[in-house]
Amino acid sequence: MSKAFASADDMEEKQISFTEVGEGLYAFTAQGDPNSGVIIGDDSVMVVEAQATPRLAQKVIDCIRGVTDKPITHLALTHYHAVRVLGASAYGAPQVIMSDKARAMVVERGAEDWASEFERFPRLFQGHEEIPGLTWPTTTFSDRMTVYLGNRKVEIMHLGRAHTAGDAVIWVPDAEVMFTGDIVEYHSACYCGDGHFADWGRTLNAVAGYQPKSIAPGRGDALVGDQMVGAAIENTRDFVQSTYRPAAQVAARGGSLKDAMEAVRDACDAKFGDYAIYEHCLPFNVARAYDEARGIDTPRIWTAERDKQMWEDLQG
């Protein structure tokens, strides 16, 4: 195992794709980096996920301006993680939407998460000096809310805990397209360090219940068509279960975190080892699975110091 975080040496520029997933709906993807979504209404635009910095956000804006000159009036953030939200200032002054729980997590751990992710992902935080501070929503919701972009209806909902406790999905009913954030991934490892393993499968069931024709996932290629959508949902389910079960078995017999890492590798390396950010996510996923299996319901806050201590413990 590397002596540095797996993403620390990943400084290679990623190729951007801007894929139409429905009429006036786009997925901005970049080879396993965090995705953004674009919803074009009659007279305005909603962006889903801000990106990590204003510099990265400008790449999303450039793609938008290639297809429409309508103003960006809404920014929907599926959760609180720094790589998703800290580029918000690039969009001007839109209505910024999060779930109530996601906002509470910014209060509780937003600064710590920023410092932690900055250490883990140096490439994504190039241009970090342009970030004015934590991103705060101007509007929050408990279970669901509706936004109209002219006549286009957009539903923003909390379907359950998964990647975080406050995950939101964005559903565009006229096109039957969903933007899932990191609840669903495609050929990218799920980051489970702040996740809820026991709930994730039920939340995936809720996503599948909408029978989306297309999904813009949190990472990986756009999912267009029933076959890709169904396969990605089940693959995400397999990843989460394959991570949790061996870690839980180790915890049940009183084994160590390092033992849990070995067990999860045995279960996951062959199936998922070539996925984007797999090596980066693995230690955080194992640590959270081990905690949840020992009854810790609320994920412990990651800090730069805790990251390093966990890494040293796993190095032995």
WOTAMO-V134464 format. One record per run of one state. SS is the DSSP state (~ for helix, > for strand, _ for the rest). FROM is the first residue (numbers start at 1). TO is the last residue. If there is no record, write none. Layout:
# WOTAMO-V134464
SS | FROM | TO
SS | FROM | TO
This chain:
# WOTAMO-V134464
_ | 1 | 16
> | 17 | 22
_ | 23 | 24
> | 25 | 30
_ | 31 | 32
> | 33 | 40
_ | 41 | 43
> | 44 | 48
_ | 49 | 53
~ | 54 | 65
_ | 66 | 70
> | 71 | 76
_ | 77 | 81
~ | 82 | 85
_ | 86 | 87
~ | 88 | 91
_ | 92 | 94
> | 95 | 99
~ | 100 | 120
_ | 121 | 127
~ | 128 | 130
_ | 131 | 138
> | 139 | 141
_ | 142 | 143
> | 144 | 149
_ | 150 | 151
> | 152 | 157
_ | 158 | 168
> | 169 | 172
_ | 173 | 176
> | 177 | 181
_ | 182 | 187
> | 188 | 188
_ | 189 | 196
~ | 197 | 209
_ | 210 | 213
> | 214 | 217
_ | 218 | 222
> | 223 | 224
_ | 225 | 225
~ | 226 | 252
_ | 253 | 256
~ | 257 | 272
_ | 273 | 275
> | 276 | 276
_ | 277 | 277
~ | 278 | 293
_ | 294 | 303
~ | 304 | 315
_ | 316 | 316
